[in-house]
Amino acid sequence: MEIKDLQARQGNVEIVATVKDISEPREFEKFGKTGKVANATIADESGQIKLTLWNEQIDQVKLGNRIHIKNGYVGEWQSELQLSTGKFGSLEVLEGEESPSETTETTETPSTEETSTTEEVTPEEPTVEEEIIEEPVEEKPESTEEEKLE
């Protein structure tokens, strides 16, 4: 799959691209939980797209890295397409200027003594719950026995 083929609200995106730019991370708080978010620009030979990085992904990805997005989701913000790993996707660093040997994704950096096998770990998007706003429903009073008989 290439960047030029991506469309808004598209899921199950699998793409390999190079990180061209990373914005300064922003901290946010939602429903009492804090998190970090940053935007990156990634590109392949067909074009470029914004990539939303959450929490640990921000520290994992460096300028110049080649990354592999699996099961990503394309959203749209202010008429601009944005790619994200969403709740079910993953981001893997393949190679790059600063970490050429990093080929797996982890949420914590284990020491070599702690693990002897390479295992891919899927990052979790920040646990930010969406606020559901329901329209008020006008309740009708229940019928009395006399009204039911009429």
DRENKOL-769324 format. One line per 5 residues: number of its first residue (from 1); their letters; for each residue x, y, z of N, C-alpha, C. Coordinates in pm, 1 decimal, decimal comma, padded with zeros to 6 digits. Layout:
N
NUM	a	X:Y:Z:X:Y:Z:X:Y:Z ~ ...
***
This chain:
150
1	meikd	00084,8:-00117,5:00000,0:00000,0:00000,0:00000,0:00089,6:00124,1:00000,0 ~ 00047,4:00226,7:-00073,4:00123,7:00351,0:-00080,6:00042,2:00465,4:-00022,8 ~ 00111,1:00570,4:00019,7:00045,2:00686,2:00080,1:-00056,7:00747,7:-00015,1 ~ -00026,1:00753,8:-00143,2:-00117,9:00815,8:-00239,9:-00252,1:00742,7:-00247,4 ~ -00257,2:00616,6:-00203,2:-00379,8:00537,5:-00209,8:-00468,5:00552,6:-00086,3
6	lqarq	-00420,5:00620,8:00016,9:-00495,6:00630,4:00142,8:-00613,7:00725,1:00129,9 ~ -00724,5:00687,7:00197,2:-00846,0:00767,9:00195,5:-00898,4:00785,0:00337,5 ~ -00973,0:00892,7:00361,2:-01030,5:00919,3:00493,1:-01118,8:00803,0:00537,2 ~ -01116,6:00773,5:00665,1:-01193,8:00667,3:00730,8:-01156,2:00527,7:00682,4 ~ -01034,8:00514,1:00632,6:-00986,9:00384,0:00586,4:-00916,4:00313,5:00700,8
11	gnvei	-00947,6:00187,9:00721,5:-00883,2:00109,3:00825,6:-00796,7:00000,9:00765,6 ~ -00735,4:-00077,6:00850,7:-00649,2:-00188,5:00810,5:-00538,3:-00143,4:00714,8 ~ -00478,8:-00028,2:00745,2:-00373,0:00027,9:00660,8:-00239,7:-00035,2:00700,2 ~ -00167,9:-00084,8:00602,5:-00032,1:-00134,5:00624,4:00058,6:-00059,4:00529,2 ~ 00158,1:00008,8:00587,1:00241,7:00096,0:00505,1:00382,4:00105,3:00564,4
16	vatvk	00481,5:00120,1:00478,1:00619,6:00145,6:00519,2:00656,1:00283,1:00465,8 ~ 00710,6:00368,0:00555,1:00744,0:00505,2:00515,3:00859,7:00556,1:00599,6 ~ 00912,9:00671,6:00560,2:01025,0:00735,3:00629,3:00975,5:00858,7:00704,0 ~ 01024,0:00876,4:00827,3:00985,9:00992,0:00908,8:01063,6:01113,8:00859,6 ~ 00991,0:01215,4:00813,1:01052,7:01336,7:00758,8:01053,4:01452,2:00857,7
21	disep	00957,6:01454,3:00950,7:00946,8:01564,8:01045,0:00869,0:01516,1:01166,8 ~ 00903,5:01568,5:01285,4:00830,1:01537,0:01408,1:00808,2:01667,1:01484,0 ~ 00683,1:01693,2:01519,7:00652,1:01815,2:01595,4:00688,4:01796,1:01742,2 ~ 00691,0:01906,4:01814,1:00716,7:01902,7:01957,9:00597,3:01833,9:02025,6 ~ 00621,1:01737,1:02114,5:00509,5:01668,7:02181,4:00429,2:01765,0:02268,8
26	refek	00300,1:01738,8:02276,9:00209,8:01815,1:02363,2:00155,0:01721,8:02469,5 ~ 00141,3:01773,4:02589,4:00078,7:01694,8:02695,8:-00067,4:01733,5:02703,8 ~ -00150,5:01636,1:02737,5:-00292,1:01664,2:02753,4:-00344,9:01586,4:02873,2 ~ -00457,8:01629,8:02920,4:-00524,9:01558,7:03027,7:-00670,9:01544,9:02988,9 ~ -00720,4:01424,3:02997,1:-00859,8:01400,2:02963,6:-00914,6:01297,6:03061,1
31	fgktg	-01022,4:01330,4:03124,5:-01086,3:01243,8:03222,8:-00989,0:01202,2:03332,2 ~ -00904,4:01297,0:03375,0:-00812,4:01271,7:03485,1:-00687,2:01194,7:03448,2 ~ -00668,4:01162,3:03320,7:-00549,3:01088,5:03277,2:-00466,0:01178,4:03187,4 ~ -00333,0:01171,8:03205,4:-00245,5:01253,3:03122,8:-00182,0:01167,3:03013,5 ~ -00145,7:01231,7:02906,0:-00080,9:01162,4:02795,5:-00001,9:01260,9:02712,9
36	kvana	00068,5:01207,9:02613,2:00145,4:01291,6:02521,1:00103,1:01257,0:02379,3 ~ 00106,5:01357,9:02294,0:00075,0:01337,8:02153,0:00166,5:01428,0:02070,5 ~ 00207,7:01378,4:01954,9:00288,4:01457,5:01861,6:00249,6:01418,2:01719,9 ~ 00272,0:01508,6:01627,4:00246,5:01479,9:01486,8:00379,0:01464,5:01415,1 ~ 00383,9:01367,2:01327,7:00501,5:01346,9:01243,7:00455,5:01350,6:01098,7
41	tiade	00546,4:01383,1:01010,5:00519,6:01372,4:00868,0:00599,8:01254,6:00817,7 ~ 00530,8:01160,8:00752,4:00600,0:01045,1:00694,8:00579,0:01046,8:00543,8 ~ 00672,5:00986,5:00471,9:00664,4:00988,1:00326,3:00714,4:00857,0:00267,9 ~ 00658,5:00822,6:00152,9:00712,5:00715,3:00070,0:00730,0:00774,0:-00069,8 ~ 00760,0:00691,0:-00169,2:00785,5:00743,5:-00303,1:00661,4:00803,5:-00368,2
46	sgqik	00540,9:00778,4:-00310,4:00417,6:00827,2:-00372,6:00363,0:00955,9:-00310,8 ~ 00411,3:00993,4:-00191,0:00357,9:01113,0:-00126,9:00390,7:01116,5:00021,0 ~ 00319,3:01202,6:00094,6:00342,0:01213,9:00238,5:00209,4:01229,7:00310,6 ~ 00210,4:01203,8:00443,5:00090,3:01212,6:00525,4:00132,2:01241,4:00669,1 ~ 00043,2:01304,2:00745,0:00067,2:01326,1:00888,1:00042,4:01193,7:00960,9
51	ltlwn	00127,0:01166,4:01059,9:00113,3:01048,4:01144,3:00100,5:01096,0:01288,1 ~ -00002,6:01052,5:01357,7:-00020,6:01088,2:01497,7:00052,5:00986,9:01584,6 ~ 00141,4:01038,0:01670,3:00218,4:00952,8:01761,8:00165,1:00972,7:01903,4 ~ 00142,0:00862,6:01974,5:00089,1:00866,4:02110,6:00192,8:00814,5:02208,7 ~ 00205,7:00879,5:02321,5:00285,4:00835,4:02437,1:00420,2:00774,0:02400,2
56	eqidq	00439,9:00643,8:02421,3:00569,4:00578,2:02399,2:00616,5:00586,4:02254,3 ~ 00522,4:00596,0:02160,6:00560,3:00605,2:02019,6:00644,6:00729,8:01993,8 ~ 00620,1:00836,4:02069,7:00693,4:00962,2:02050,2:00842,5:00941,1:02074,3 ~ 00877,2:00868,5:02180,7:01018,2:00843,0:02212,7:01079,0:00736,5:02122,4 ~ 00996,2:00651,1:02068,4:01042,6:00539,7:01985,8:01085,1:00584,2:01845,6
61	vklgn	01015,4:00681,9:01789,5:01036,6:00723,3:01651,0:01128,8:00844,2:01645,2 ~ 01229,1:00838,1:01558,4:01325,7:00947,1:01538,9:01323,5:00991,1:01392,3 ~ 01365,3:01113,5:01369,7:01375,3:01167,7:01235,7:01464,1:01077,3:01150,4 ~ 01417,5:01041,0:01032,4:01495,0:00956,9:00942,1:01464,5:00808,0:00954,2 ~ 01394,0:00765,9:01060,0:01358,3:00624,3:01075,3:01264,9:00579,9:00963,0
66	rihik	01281,5:00455,2:00921,8:01181,6:00390,0:00836,4:01091,5:00313,5:00931,8 ~ 00961,3:00333,1:00915,6:00866,0:00269,4:01005,9:00765,7:00185,7:00927,8 ~ 00709,9:00088,0:00996,2:00608,3:00000,3:00938,1:00482,7:00013,5:01024,4 ~ 00376,4:00064,9:00966,2:00247,3:00076,2:01034,0:00164,2:-00044,0:00992,2 ~ 00111,4:-00115,2:01091,7:00023,6:-00229,2:01064,7:-00112,8:-00200,4:01124,9
71	ngyvg	-00216,9:-00230,2:01049,9:-00355,1:-00212,5:01093,0:-00381,5:-00067,8:01136,8 ~ -00328,9:00027,5:01061,9:-00348,5:00168,9:01092,6:-00485,0:00217,9:01049,1 ~ -00514,4:00341,9:01086,1:-00642,5:00403,1:01051,8:-00617,6:00544,5:00998,8 ~ -00686,0:00580,0:00890,3:-00673,5:00713,3:00832,5:-00794,1:00796,3:00874,7 ~ -00766,7:00904,0:00946,3:-00870,8:00998,5:00983,3:-00852,6:01125,3:00903,2
76	ewqse	-00938,4:01222,9:00929,8:-00928,9:01349,4:00859,8:-00950,6:01461,4:00960,7 ~ -00862,7:01560,1:00959,4:-00874,1:01674,3:01049,0:-00852,0:01799,5:00967,0 ~ -00949,3:01887,4:00965,2:-00943,9:02011,9:00889,2:-00903,0:01986,0:00744,3 ~ -00970,5:01892,5:00682,7:-00951,7:01853,4:00541,9:-00814,2:01794,6:00512,5 ~ -00740,6:01751,6:00615,7:-00609,5:01690,7:00595,3:-00612,6:01546,8:00647,5
81	lqlst	-00563,5:01452,8:00565,4:-00559,0:01313,4:00607,6:-00453,4:01294,6:00715,5 ~ -00485,2:01211,8:00816,0:-00391,7:01180,6:00923,4:-00396,8:01031,3:00950,6 ~ -00280,2:00970,3:00959,2:-00268,6:00827,9:00986,3:-00239,3:00807,8:01134,1 ~ -00297,4:00703,3:01192,9:-00274,1:00671,0:01333,0:-00276,7:00519,7:01348,9 ~ -00210,7:00470,8:01453,8:-00219,1:00327,0:01481,0:-00352,5:00292,2:01546,0
86	gkfgs	-00421,6:00392,1:01598,4:-00551,1:00366,4:01659,7:-00539,9:00270,1:01776,2 ~ -00649,4:00206,6:01810,5:-00651,9:00114,1:01924,6:-00591,3:-00021,2:01890,6 ~ -00599,3:-00061,6:01764,9:-00564,0:-00198,8:01729,7:-00441,5:-00211,8:01640,7 ~ -00384,0:-00100,4:01599,2:-00269,8:-00104,5:01510,1:-00137,6:-00106,7:01585,0 ~ -00028,8:-00114,7:01508,8:00104,5:-00113,4:01569,2:00200,9:-00036,3:01480,8
91	levle	00308,3:00009,3:01543,3:00412,7:00083,1:01474,8:00544,1:00013,0:01505,1 ~ 00619,3:-00017,1:01401,9:00748,1:-00084,0:01417,7:00854,7:-00000,5:01349,6 ~ 00964,8:00026,5:01419,4:01077,7:00097,4:01359,4:01163,0:-00005,8:01287,0 ~ 01181,9:00013,6:01156,5:01258,5:-00081,7:01076,3:01406,7:-00047,8:01074,9 ~ 01437,6:00078,6:01048,4:01576,4:00122,4:01039,9:01577,5:00273,7:01044,2
96	geesp	01692,7:00331,3:01062,7:01700,2:00477,0:01062,9:01837,6:00522,5:01105,1 ~ 01858,3:00652,4:01099,9:01988,7:00709,0:01130,9:02028,8:00686,1:01276,4 ~ 01930,9:00697,6:01368,9:01966,6:00692,6:01509,3:01954,4:00554,8:01571,4 ~ 01873,4:00466,7:01513,8:01856,2:00334,8:01574,5:01842,3:00227,4:01467,1 ~ 01949,4:00199,7:01390,4:01938,6:00106,0:01279,2:01908,7:-00036,8:01321,9
101	sette	01941,2:-00076,4:01443,5:01918,0:-00214,5:01484,1:01783,9:-00234,9:01552,6 ~ 01709,5:-00127,6:01574,5:01580,4:-00140,4:01641,7:01477,6:-00191,1:01542,6 ~ 01433,7:-00314,7:01560,1:01337,9:-00372,9:01467,4:01212,7:-00420,2:01537,7 ~ 01205,2:-00406,2:01666,0:01083,4:-00445,7:01735,4:01029,0:-00328,0:01811,9 ~ 00908,0:-00342,8:01853,4:00840,8:-00235,4:01921,8:00814,3:-00278,7:02064,6
106	ttetp	00851,2:-00196,2:02157,3:00824,4:-00226,3:02297,2:00774,7:-00100,9:02364,6 ~ 00696,2:-00118,9:02470,1:00649,2:-00003,2:02544,4:00747,1:00032,0:02654,3 ~ 00832,2:-00061,1:02695,1:00939,7:-00036,5:02789,7:01066,7:-00091,2:02728,1 ~ 01179,8:-00035,4:02762,4:01304,7:-00082,8:02707,3:01363,4:-00187,0:02802,5 ~ 01354,2:-00316,6:02767,4:01409,2:-00419,0:02856,6:01559,9:-00427,0:02840,4
111	steet	01628,0:-00465,6:02947,7:01771,6:-00485,9:02935,9:01793,2:-00620,3:02867,9 ~ 01913,1:-00644,1:02816,1:01940,2:-00769,3:02747,2:01938,1:-00887,1:02844,1 ~ 01953,9:-00861,4:02972,3:01948,1:-00969,0:03069,9:01804,2:-01012,2:03096,3 ~ 01709,8:-00920,9:03078,9:01570,6:-00952,5:03108,7:01505,6:-01036,6:03000,7 ~ 01550,1:-01024,0:02877,2:01485,6:-01098,0:02769,7:01589,9:-01149,9:02671,8
116	sttee	01568,9:-01271,0:02626,6:01662,8:-01327,1:02530,7:01597,4:-01347,9:02395,3 ~ 01466,4:-01323,8:02386,4:01398,5:-01336,8:02258,9:01345,2:-01201,4:02218,1 ~ 01321,5:-01184,9:02089,5:01266,4:-01061,5:02038,3:01116,9:-01081,9:02022,3 ~ 01040,0:-00996,5:02087,9:00895,3:-01009,9:02084,6:00834,4:-00874,4:02053,2 ~ 00740,3:-00872,2:01960,8:00676,4:-00746,9:01925,5:00563,2:-00719,5:02022,7
121	vtpee	00557,1:-00597,1:02070,6:00454,0:-00556,0:02164,1:00375,3:-00443,7:02099,3 ~ 00243,8:-00455,0:02098,0:00160,0:-00353,1:02038,3:00135,7:-00242,7:02139,0 ~ 00164,7:-00117,5:02101,9:00143,0:-00008,2:02197,2:-00005,7:00017,9:02211,5 ~ -00040,9:00072,1:02323,5:-00179,4:00108,2:02344,3:-00194,0:00257,8:02327,5 ~ -00298,9:00295,5:02259,1:-00330,5:00436,2:02248,5:-00369,3:00482,2:02388,6
126	ptvee	-00350,6:00606,7:02420,2:-00381,9:00649,0:02556,5:-00524,9:00612,7:02591,8 ~ -00542,5:00572,7:02713,3:-00675,4:00531,0:02756,3:-00758,3:00654,3:02786,5 ~ -00801,7:00716,9:02680,0:-00882,9:00836,4:02690,8:-01023,3:00796,0:02651,5 ~ -01114,4:00809,5:02744,3:-01250,9:00772,3:02715,3:-01320,1:00888,3:02645,6 ~ -01404,7:00854,6:02549,4:-01478,7:00958,1:02481,1:-01602,9:00991,3:02561,6
131	eiiee	-01633,2:01118,0:02568,3:-01752,0:01160,4:02639,7:-01871,0:01145,9:02546,7 ~ -01971,1:01074,3:02591,5:-02090,5:01053,3:02511,6:-02196,9:01149,5:02561,8 ~ -02243,3:01232,3:02472,5:-02345,8:01329,9:02507,8:-02475,3:01282,6:02444,4 ~ -02572,4:01255,2:02528,5:-02699,9:01207,7:02477,9:-02800,3:01321,1:02481,3 ~ -02882,7:01325,2:02378,7:-02988,7:01423,4:02374,6:-03092,5:01385,9:02479,4
136	pveek	-03150,5:01484,3:02548,9:-03252,6:01451,0:02648,2:-03374,2:01389,9:02580,0 ~ -03429,4:01288,8:02640,6:-03546,7:01221,4:02587,7:-03665,5:01268,9:02668,7 ~ -03766,4:01316,1:02598,3:-03884,8:01364,0:02667,5:-03965,9:01244,2:02711,7 ~ -03983,9:01233,4:02842,1:-04057,3:01119,0:02894,9:-04205,0:01151,1:02899,4 ~ -04284,6:01053,4:02857,9:-04429,6:01069,2:02864,4:-04477,7:01004,5:02992,1
141	peste	-04569,7:01069,2:03062,2:-04620,5:01007,5:03184,7:-04694,3:00879,0:03151,3 ~ -04684,5:00783,8:03240,6:-04752,8:00656,6:03216,9:-04903,1:00676,9:03226,1 ~ -04973,1:00599,8:03147,9:-05118,2:00609,3:03147,0:-05174,6:00555,6:03277,2 ~ -05280,2:00617,6:03320,0:-05348,1:00567,8:03439,7:-05442,1:00455,4:03396,8 ~ -05490,6:00381,7:03493,2:-05583,6:00271,4:03461,5:-05707,0:00323,1:03390,4
146	eekle	-05756,2:00442,2:03430,0:-05876,5:00497,4:03366,5:-05851,6:00530,0:03220,4 ~ -05730,7:00584,7:03188,3:-05700,5:00618,6:03049,3:-05685,5:00493,5:02965,3 ~ -05634,6:00386,2:03023,5:-05617,0:00262,4:02949,5:-05751,7:00201,2:02910,4 ~ -05853,3:00221,2:02994,6:-05985,9:00164,0:02968,9:-06061,6:00241,6:02861,8 ~ -06028,3:00366,1:02839,7:-06101,6:00449,0:02743,5:-06072,4:00415,0:02601,9
***
